[in-house]
Amino acid sequence: MCSEKTLYNYIDGSLFDVRNIDLPRKVKYRPRYKKSELKVDRGCRVGRNYHDYEVYLEKHPDTAVTQMDSVIGSKGGKVLLTIFFVETSLMLAFLRMPIPLSQ
């Protein structure tokens, strides 16, 4: 009452007496590569949220603020880079094109 893949996973986890070498299909195939998960250290974000930003601006009102953002289209495609100068309400936008790799 379970799928073939589930049985292969159980055998791979050594839940049965059968081993991977006993399975004809399992030994033919190369194991697939798994992408490693990106783990972000949450400690680096302490003191870097929007509330802390507002508190900093209240303590230092003469600070010139510049905001930068990027908009990514398709992966490996065009990117729009925007730079916003808050004091003068000036926004600059730059279209970044990917550099084709020579073959």
N, C-alpha and C positions, 0 to 999 in steps of 0.2 A: 504494500500500500504506500510505497514511496518511489520517487523517481530514481533513475539510474545515477544521476549526478549526486543525489543525497547518499546513495550507497558508496560511491567513490569517496565522498567526503568522510564518511564514517570509517572506511577502511584506511584512508590517509591519516585519520586521527587515532588509529590503533584501537578502535572500539571493538573490532572483531579479531579472530585468530588469523584471518587472511592478511597477507602483506601485499604491498604494491608489486612486488616481483611476481606474484601469482596472477596478476591481471595482465592479459596480453596487450590491451590497448594502452594501459598506463605507462608501461616501460618504453613504448615506441615514441611517445611525444616528449618534447623538451618542456620543462616547466616554464610557464609564462612569467614575464617580468612584471613585477608589481611596482607601481610608482610609489615612492616613499611619501608619506603624508608630511605636509609642511606644518610643523608645530611652532606656534608663535609664543614666545615668552611673554605672558601677560604682565609681568613686572615692569616691562619697558613702557607700558602705557600709564603708569601711575603718575599723576600730575600733568597729564597731557590730554584731558578731555575738554569739551567746550566750556564747561563751568569754570575750570581753571583758567582758560583763555580770557573769559569775561572778567574774572577777578584780577588778572594781570593787567588788563586794559584799564580797569578802574584805578589801580595803584600807579600806573604809568600812562597818564592820558596823552602825553606828548609823543608817544611811540608811533612811528610811521608803519602802517600795516600794509603788507602786500600778500595777496592770496594767489596760489597757483593751483591749477587743476589740469587734468588731461582726460580726454575722451578717446577711448580706443574703439575703433571700428571693428572690423574682422581681425582675427588673430593673424599677425604678420602683415597687416594692411596699414592703411593710413591712420595717423594719430593727430588729434587736435590738441595743442598745448595752449592754455589760456593763462595769462598773468593779469591780475586785477589789482590796481593801485587804489585802495579804498579812499584815501584822503582826497584825491583828485577825480575819482570816479572814472578812471581811464582803464579800459580793458584792451589788452593786446592778445591777438590770437595768431598762432603759428601752425601751419599745416605741415606735419612731419611725414615724409614719404620714406618707405623702407628702401634700403640700398640693395639693389640686386647683387647676388653673389656671382662672381665670375666662375665659369665652369672649366 
